[in-house]
Amino acid sequence: MRTFVSALLIPLCIPAFAADSALLNFVMPEAQFLGGIDVQKAKTSSFAKSMLDSMPSDFFEKIGLDPKRDLDEILFASVEAGGHGGKGIFVVRGRLNPSKISDALRAFGPSLVENRNGLEIFKQQGNNSGGFTLIGDHTALLGDLESVRAAVDRRNGGTHLDAARASRAQSLSQGNDVWMIASTPSVGMRSKPGVARNNSGSPMAGLNGDFLKSVEQAAVGLRFFPGSVELNMEAQAKTEKDAGALADVVRFLTNMVQMNRDNEEARMLATALEGMQISQETKTLRIKIALPQEQLEKMMHGAPAARRKI
């Protein structure tokens, strides 16, 4: 079961689509993190193709699934703001092979099968078991067992994701190949809300992490073009003043990176930030960065020279 779940999660390493309302109906109403991938659109990028090619083809052959051909959309939701923690669910849509998948799951064992609202849920033994179920030939749900059960129950009604967040997910996904939305909790933060500043008005005081308390929601999107990638980031602050202060912190950090070009990894990041666009609309801060695909690959894999010095 773990092997199967892990294999299906690998597509999240690649680069979303106008989020399907039918898929969003499976999301728990208390979700703090949402993310989506349009696999078919993303695979037009050579960068994404290389990630797809690294997937375990032997395993997928056993269950009659070619990720590049058969997977269309992947939606992820978690009750944790950062997408971490044990409670979350993946909704996968594509052209699936139920009989082969069921046979493969039984072969992996040890697993149990329970019937819930007319669906078979495959589950592992143990208190923190995972769950997996197929809904027809085109949709699969996987995650922790409690979340999978709740998602199955939501097919017959119940509480869904609120309309505002569902609409936000659809809006963000329309312009990006990969998208993520996270609520930013204030638990554990030390100071009062807002971006801290020192007496000189410098945003340096915000670097202690307190500035994150002013962010109510953060969103990230990726768009893939032939030979280049566009990164879009958005932060919704509590006040217009907070949004402006956040912009100051971003500019300050960017200047710090530019001043440390003697380090190869910092130089690559500095080059990527040269064309950064920052804009503010009342309480919303937007940042756009476009960079060549080759440069992104170098940044993800690290600078060879830097690795040799370690």
C-alpha positions as CSV (number, residue, x, y, z in Angstrom):
1,M,0.0,0.0,0.0
2,R,2.8,2.5,0.9
3,T,4.5,1.7,-2.3
4,F,1.4,2.4,-4.3
5,V,0.7,5.7,-2.4
6,S,4.3,6.8,-2.7
7,A,4.3,6.2,-6.4
8,L,1.1,8.2,-7.0
9,L,2.5,11.1,-5.0
10,I,5.6,11.4,-7.2
11,P,3.7,13.5,-9.8
12,L,3.6,16.3,-7.3
13,C,7.3,16.7,-7.8
14,I,6.5,18.0,-11.3
15,P,4.8,20.9,-12.5
16,A,-2.4,23.2,-12.9
17,F,-5.7,23.6,-14.6
18,A,-8.9,25.4,-13.8
19,A,-9.6,23.4,-10.7
20,D,-12.5,21.1,-11.3
21,S,-15.4,21.8,-9.0
22,A,-16.1,18.1,-8.8
23,L,-12.6,17.4,-7.5
24,L,-12.9,20.3,-5.0
25,N,-16.1,18.8,-3.6
26,F,-13.9,16.0,-2.1
27,V,-11.8,18.6,-0.1
28,M,-12.4,18.8,3.6
29,P,-14.0,22.1,4.7
30,E,-11.3,22.8,7.3
31,A,-8.5,22.6,4.7
32,Q,-5.7,25.1,5.2
33,F,-3.6,24.1,2.2
34,L,-4.7,23.5,-1.3
35,G,-2.5,22.6,-4.3
36,G,-3.1,21.5,-7.9
37,I,-1.3,20.2,-10.9
38,D,-2.5,20.0,-14.5
39,V,-0.3,17.0,-15.6
40,Q,-1.3,17.2,-19.3
41,K,-0.5,20.9,-19.6
42,A,2.7,20.6,-17.5
43,K,4.1,17.8,-19.6
44,T,4.5,20.2,-22.5
45,S,7.5,21.6,-20.6
46,S,10.7,19.7,-21.2
47,F,11.5,20.3,-17.5
48,A,8.3,18.6,-16.4
49,K,8.8,15.8,-18.9
50,S,12.2,15.0,-17.3
51,M,10.5,14.7,-14.0
52,L,7.8,12.4,-15.4
53,D,10.5,10.3,-17.0
54,S,12.0,9.7,-13.6
55,M,8.9,8.1,-12.3
56,P,8.9,4.3,-11.6
57,S,7.7,3.0,-14.9
58,D,7.9,-0.7,-13.9
59,F,5.4,-0.1,-11.1
60,F,3.0,1.8,-13.2
61,E,3.1,-0.8,-15.9
62,K,1.8,-3.3,-13.4
63,I,-1.3,-1.3,-12.7
64,G,-1.9,-0.4,-16.3
65,L,-1.1,3.3,-15.9
66,D,1.1,5.6,-18.0
67,P,1.4,8.9,-16.0
68,K,2.3,11.0,-19.0
69,R,-0.7,9.6,-21.0
70,D,-3.3,8.7,-18.3
71,L,-3.0,11.3,-15.5
72,D,-4.9,14.6,-16.1
73,E,-5.2,16.4,-12.8
74,I,-4.0,16.1,-9.2
75,L,-5.5,18.0,-6.3
76,F,-4.0,18.0,-2.8
77,A,-5.6,19.3,0.4
78,S,-4.3,19.3,4.0
79,V,-5.6,20.6,7.3
80,E,-2.1,21.9,7.9
81,A,-1.3,25.4,6.5
82,G,2.1,24.3,5.1
83,G,0.8,21.1,3.6
84,H,2.6,19.0,6.2
85,G,1.1,16.8,8.9
86,G,-0.7,13.5,8.8
87,K,-4.1,14.6,7.6
88,G,-4.5,15.2,3.9
89,I,-5.9,13.9,0.7
90,F,-4.9,13.6,-2.9
91,V,-7.6,13.5,-5.6
92,V,-6.3,12.1,-8.9
93,R,-8.2,12.2,-12.1
94,G,-7.3,10.5,-15.4
95,R,-7.9,7.3,-17.3
96,L,-7.5,4.6,-14.7
97,N,-7.6,0.8,-14.8
98,P,-9.6,-0.3,-11.8
99,S,-9.2,-4.0,-12.2
100,K,-5.4,-3.8,-12.5
101,I,-5.1,-1.3,-9.7
102,S,-7.2,-3.4,-7.4
103,D,-5.2,-6.6,-8.2
104,A,-1.9,-4.6,-7.6
105,L,-3.1,-3.3,-4.2
106,R,-4.1,-6.8,-3.1
107,A,-0.7,-8.1,-4.2
108,F,1.2,-5.4,-2.2
109,G,-0.5,-6.4,1.1
110,P,-0.9,-6.7,3.9
111,S,-4.0,-4.6,3.4
112,L,-7.7,-4.7,4.4
113,V,-10.7,-3.7,2.4
114,E,-13.8,-2.0,3.8
115,N,-17.0,-1.1,2.0
116,R,-18.2,2.5,2.5
117,N,-21.1,3.9,0.6
118,G,-20.7,1.3,-2.1
119,L,-16.9,1.9,-2.6
120,E,-14.0,-0.3,-1.7
121,I,-11.5,1.4,0.5
122,F,-8.1,-0.3,0.7
123,K,-6.4,0.3,4.0
124,Q,-3.3,-0.8,5.9
125,Q,-3.4,-2.3,9.3
126,G,-2.4,0.0,12.2
127,N,-3.6,3.1,13.8
128,N,-2.1,5.6,11.3
129,S,-3.0,3.7,8.2
130,G,-3.5,5.2,4.8
131,G,-6.5,4.7,2.6
132,F,-7.1,4.4,-1.2
133,T,-10.3,4.1,-3.2
134,L,-11.4,4.3,-6.8
135,I,-14.5,6.2,-7.9
136,G,-15.3,4.8,-11.4
137,D,-12.6,4.7,-14.1
138,H,-11.5,8.3,-13.7
139,T,-11.0,9.3,-10.1
140,A,-8.9,8.0,-7.2
141,L,-8.7,9.2,-3.6
142,L,-5.7,8.5,-1.4
143,G,-4.4,9.9,1.9
144,D,-4.8,9.1,5.6
145,L,-7.7,6.7,6.2
146,E,-9.9,9.2,8.1
147,S,-9.6,11.8,5.3
148,V,-10.4,9.3,2.6
149,R,-13.5,8.1,4.5
150,A,-14.7,11.6,5.0
151,A,-14.2,12.4,1.3
152,V,-16.2,9.4,0.3
153,D,-19.0,10.5,2.6
154,R,-19.0,14.0,1.0
155,R,-20.1,12.4,-2.3
156,N,-23.5,12.0,-0.7
157,G,-23.7,15.6,0.7
158,G,-22.4,17.2,3.9
159,T,-20.1,20.1,4.4
160,H,-17.7,21.1,1.5
161,L,-15.0,23.7,1.1
162,D,-16.5,27.1,1.4
163,A,-17.4,28.9,-1.9
164,A,-14.9,31.7,-1.4
165,R,-11.9,29.4,-1.2
166,A,-13.1,27.1,-3.9
167,S,-13.5,30.1,-6.2
168,R,-10.0,31.3,-5.2
169,A,-8.6,27.9,-6.1
170,Q,-10.3,28.0,-9.5
171,S,-9.2,31.5,-10.2
172,L,-5.5,30.9,-9.3
173,S,-5.4,27.6,-11.2
174,Q,-6.6,29.1,-14.5
175,G,-3.4,31.1,-14.9
176,N,-0.9,28.6,-13.6
177,D,0.3,25.1,-14.4
178,V,1.0,24.5,-10.7
179,W,-0.7,26.3,-7.9
180,M,-0.8,26.4,-4.1
181,I,-2.8,28.3,-1.6
182,A,-2.0,28.3,2.1
183,S,-3.6,30.0,5.1
184,T,-1.0,31.4,7.4
185,P,-1.7,30.7,11.1
186,S,-0.4,33.0,13.8
187,V,0.1,30.2,16.3
188,G,3.6,30.2,17.7
189,M,4.4,33.7,16.5
190,R,6.1,35.9,19.1
191,S,5.0,39.5,18.5
192,K,1.8,41.5,17.7
193,P,0.5,41.3,14.1
194,G,2.2,43.5,11.6
195,V,5.6,43.9,10.1
196,A,8.1,45.0,12.7
197,R,10.5,47.9,12.0
198,N,13.4,49.4,13.8
199,N,13.7,53.0,14.8
200,S,15.3,53.9,11.4
201,G,12.3,52.6,9.5
202,S,14.3,49.7,8.0
203,P,12.5,46.5,7.4
204,M,15.4,44.6,9.0
205,A,13.4,44.0,12.2
206,G,10.9,42.0,10.1
207,L,13.5,39.4,9.4
208,N,12.9,37.8,12.8
209,G,9.9,36.1,11.4
210,D,7.3,38.4,12.9
211,F,6.4,39.8,9.5
212,L,4.8,36.5,8.6
213,K,2.0,37.3,11.1
214,S,0.7,40.0,8.9
215,V,0.0,37.5,6.1
216,E,-3.5,36.0,6.1
217,Q,-3.1,33.9,3.0
218,A,-0.3,33.1,0.6
219,A,-0.5,31.7,-2.9
220,V,2.1,30.5,-5.4
221,G,1.8,29.6,-9.1
222,L,4.1,28.3,-11.8
223,R,3.7,28.7,-15.5
224,F,5.8,26.8,-17.9
225,F,6.8,28.2,-21.3
226,P,9.2,26.8,-23.9
227,G,12.6,27.3,-22.3
228,S,11.4,29.4,-19.4
229,V,9.4,29.3,-16.2
230,E,7.3,32.1,-14.6
231,L,6.9,32.1,-10.8
232,N,3.9,34.1,-9.4
233,M,3.6,34.7,-5.7
234,E,0.8,36.5,-3.8
235,A,0.4,37.5,-0.2
236,Q,-2.8,38.9,1.3
237,A,-1.9,41.0,4.3
238,K,-4.1,42.2,7.2
239,T,-3.7,45.9,6.2
240,E,-2.5,47.9,3.3
241,K,0.4,49.2,5.5
242,D,1.4,45.6,6.2
243,A,1.4,44.8,2.5
244,G,3.7,47.8,1.9
245,A,6.0,46.7,4.7
246,L,6.2,43.2,3.3
247,A,7.3,44.7,-0.1
248,D,10.0,46.5,1.8
249,V,11.2,43.2,3.3
250,V,11.3,41.5,-0.1
251,R,13.3,44.4,-1.6
252,F,15.7,44.4,1.3
253,L,16.3,40.6,1.0
254,T,16.8,40.9,-2.7
255,N,19.4,43.6,-2.2
256,M,21.2,41.4,0.3
257,V,21.3,38.6,-2.3
258,Q,22.7,40.9,-4.9
259,M,25.5,42.0,-2.6
260,N,26.7,38.4,-2.1
261,R,27.4,37.4,-5.7
262,D,30.8,36.0,-4.8
263,N,29.0,32.8,-3.8
264,E,27.9,30.8,-6.9
265,E,24.6,29.7,-5.6
266,A,23.8,33.3,-4.4
267,R,24.9,34.5,-7.9
268,M,22.4,32.2,-9.6
269,L,19.6,33.4,-7.3
270,A,20.6,37.1,-7.8
271,T,20.4,36.6,-11.5
272,A,17.0,35.1,-11.2
273,L,15.8,38.1,-9.1
274,E,17.1,40.8,-11.5
275,G,13.8,40.8,-13.4
276,M,11.6,40.5,-10.4
277,Q,8.4,42.5,-10.6
278,I,6.7,43.7,-7.3
279,S,3.3,45.3,-7.3
280,Q,0.8,46.1,-4.6
281,E,-3.0,46.5,-4.7
282,T,-4.3,47.7,-1.3
283,K,-3.7,44.7,1.0
284,T,-2.4,42.3,-1.7
285,L,1.3,42.0,-2.6
286,R,2.2,40.3,-5.9
287,I,5.6,39.2,-7.0
288,K,6.5,37.8,-10.5
289,I,9.8,36.2,-11.5
290,A,10.6,34.8,-14.9
291,L,13.7,32.8,-15.5
292,P,15.2,30.4,-18.1
293,Q,14.4,26.8,-17.6
294,E,18.1,25.9,-17.6
295,Q,18.7,28.3,-14.8
296,L,15.9,26.8,-12.7
297,E,17.4,23.4,-13.2
298,K,20.7,24.6,-12.0
299,M,19.2,26.2,-8.9
300,M,17.2,23.0,-8.1
301,H,20.2,20.8,-8.4
302,G,22.7,23.2,-6.9
303,A,25.8,24.7,-8.3
304,P,28.4,22.1,-9.2
305,A,31.3,24.3,-8.1
306,A,29.6,24.9,-4.7
307,R,29.1,21.2,-4.2
308,R,32.8,20.5,-4.9
309,K,33.8,23.0,-2.1
310,I,31.8,21.3,0.5
